[in-house]
Amino acid sequence: MNRSAVIAIGILAILGGLGLGMFAALASAPAASPPLGSGLVAGLGSTPPLGAPTPSPIGSSSIAPSGSPLPSVAPTPTPSPTPILVPAPLTGRLVSPAAAARHPIAVMIDDQFDARPQSGFNAASIVWQAPAEGGIPRYMLIFQENIPTDVGPVRSSRYYYIAWAAELRALYAHAGGSPQALEALRAQGSGQLVYNADEFRWGGSFHRVGLPKFAPHNLYTTGAKLRAIAKTVGAKDGPIKWPWTFAPDVPFLFRPVGGRIVVDYGLGTNIIRYDYDRKTNTYLRSVTGEKPQVDEATKGRVAPKNVIVMQMHFGPLNDNNPKKHRLEAQVIGSGPAWISTNGVTIAGTWKKIALTSATRFFDKAGKPVVLTIGQTFVEVMKTTDAITFVAGKPAPPPDNNPRRSLPL
């Protein structure tokens, strides 16, 4: 046998010995424990070490001790979606998108003494007041984001009120009107200027109340009925473009103390007074013979965030009925205006460039004024009417007592 053969036989012998040794070791080792009945472990395809606790899926009755309650896990609460709010175009208040898109509704409101207290003021976004006839002014309430309950007493139309309602192509509710106004509504009351909602045509949407009110100072309607008219005549909801801008209330520490606005519509028989309230940052409204002024529908004080006083030229309306003492006004053009907000009054101007263009207000530098978020009252005065502004006192220094809380 040659040397190579001897070496090969030796290698085979060594390998054979190793194999026999490994077989013997395996034969003498204790048998391995089978896997425990854990679905989690079985799913992973491995066996836990001996003596180690085996995890069990929640709710497995084969693992929980007899008579022991199963552990419970509270379901994760689903967070409520955050409501989407957008600024209302005429007030800047945050409202739902549906409310911000409601078609504006303008309603003519009586201001004769027997009509007071009236309903609807506190739901209105903008309130216009202007001379009407015989030294008695009249209101036009514009509702947009809010749907009022009772509104009234409703009275007749004047052309210059149509011009202000036309800025929004509003549904225009009234009971009759001057010849000039009725002619405009017949020609352009189907959405060209406004959507005409005359009580003579829509009588079922108006009603008369009993004493102490009496005709003609007792005609009322509701926001729901007016919304129904708007739907019928095609005054659809949708985006509203409005140039006025709004900002939040100034902090309490920067608000003045007191201050007053007084406007007299003539002969001292119809005087409107606003007293600035620092805490609420509003102008508390009072009317001759009715102090304080209250909205009959809500029983709440009438107190707008903004008060604008503007002057324009009025003259007698040539309507062949001189006993009515009706007026007409130069609504397109510009003139002096005073804008009061956050307790401060600035002098400026008003401008209206076309019948359907918005009336805008500017400061002395010609910049658009910024109003405070909330309701605005616009007092339209003749150039001969008396207007008084009394400034409030400067804000006092802040109280350094940390225990005293200040209103927002």
Secondary structure, 3 states (H helix, E strand, C coil): CCHHHHHHHHHHHHHHHHHHHHHHHHHHCCCCCCCCCCHHHHHHCCCCCCCCCCCCCCCCCCCCCCCCCCCCCCCCCCCCCCCCCEECCCCCCEECHHHHCCCCEEEEECCCHHHCCCECHHHCCEEEEEEEECCEEEEEEEECCCCCCEEECECCECHHHHHHHCCCCCEEEECCECHHHHHHHHHHCECCCCEEEECCCCHHHCEECCCCCCCCCCEEEEHHHHHHHHHHHCCCCCCCCCCCEEECCCCHHHCCECCEEEEECCCCCCEEEEEEECCCCEEEEEECCECCCECCCCCCECCCCEEEEEEECEEECCCCCHHHCEEEECCCEEEEEEEEECCEEEEEEEEECCCCCCCEEEECCCCECEEECCCEEEEEEECCCEEEEECCECCCCCCCCCCCCCCC
